[in-house]
Amino acid sequence: MHESLVERRNGAERRSHSLGAYWHGARRPRRKSGRRAADATYPIIDWHSPRTFALSVAILLLCAADGVLTVILMANGAEEVNPFMAKFVPHSLGWFAAVKLALTAMGVAILAACSRMKLFRAISGEALLVLVLLGYAVLIGYELRLVGQIS
């Protein structure tokens, strides 16, 4: 059956892959919800809610604040408790900040992409973003209290 099908494409790509095409797709997303029954469980979409964007930006801002407060505390004798990040602190503050933001950004991007999915069959990606944000808020509050004790 497949041998009888005639290939009609001539090999020339008719779609353009320019920055303008990506910009157009970003301003006018086509997939705001899943199209198939299977998409109810794992929807792949082009558009995410403004709430997901706000959560993502807030987490990244709190991550940057955490990095700044960590450096201030370490300058006053504190130690980095995270063993992975402690490897980057003595070498360069630039590497510390870059690795910290890059790892957080990757995690946030994955959770934002999965914001409508049920992760671990129990909780949505967006709910996990809220939990991460709350965790960072508690951490920043703790670090601010420690900085207040230094002064």
C-alpha positions, -999 to +999 in steps of 0.1 A: +000+000+000+028+025+009+046+018-024+017+032-044+018+066-027+035+092-049+059+117-033+046+151-042+072+172-024+099+187-045+125+190-017+123+228-014+113+240+021+084+265+017+083+275+054+106+302+066+125+299+098+132+335+106+131+355+138+099+372+124+082+338+122+090+330+159+079+365+169+046+360+151+041+326+168+049+342+202+023+369+197-004+347+182-001+312+197-023+286+182-024+259+208-040+271+240-053+237+249-048+201+238-065+188+206-068+151+214-083+130+242-048+120+252-039+157+256-062+158+287-034+141+307-003+156+290-012+187+270+014+202+247+006+238+243+021+270+229+005+294+253+008+295+291-012+316+315+000+350+327-001+335+362+025+309+351+047+336+337+044+357+369+053+327+391+083+320+369+096+356+370+090+359+407+110+326+413+139+339+392+139+372+410+139+355+444+167+332+432+188+363+424+180+378+458+190+346+474+223+347+456+230+382+467+220+375+503+241+343+503+272+363+492+266+390+518+262+363+545+293+345+533+313+377+534+304+378+571+315+343+579+286+321+569+291+289+548+271+277+518+251+247+530+243+234+495+272+211+488+268+214+450+268+252+450+296+253+476+319+240+449+314+272+429+316+298+456+354+298+463+364+300+426+343+329+414+312+348+423+303+351+386+303+313+382+283+309+414+256+334+401+256+319+366+252+283+378+226+292+404+204+312+379+209+286+351+199+257+373+169+275+387+159+287+352+160+252+338+138+239+366+114+268+362+112+263+324+104+226+329+077+233+355+062+260+333+061+237+303+044+211+325+022+236+342-010+220+330+002+184+335-004+163+366+031+155+379+036+124+400-001+118+391-011+141+420-001+178+416+000+202+386+032+218+375+017+252+383+011+241+419+047+230+421+057+265+409+037+280+437+054+257+462+089+266+449+079+303+452+068+299+488+100+280+496+121+308+482+100+334+501+106+315+534+143+312+525+146+350+517+128+358+550+153+336+569+183+352+551+170+387+558+167+378+595+203+366+595+215+397+577+197+418+603+216+400+631+249+409+614+243+447+613 
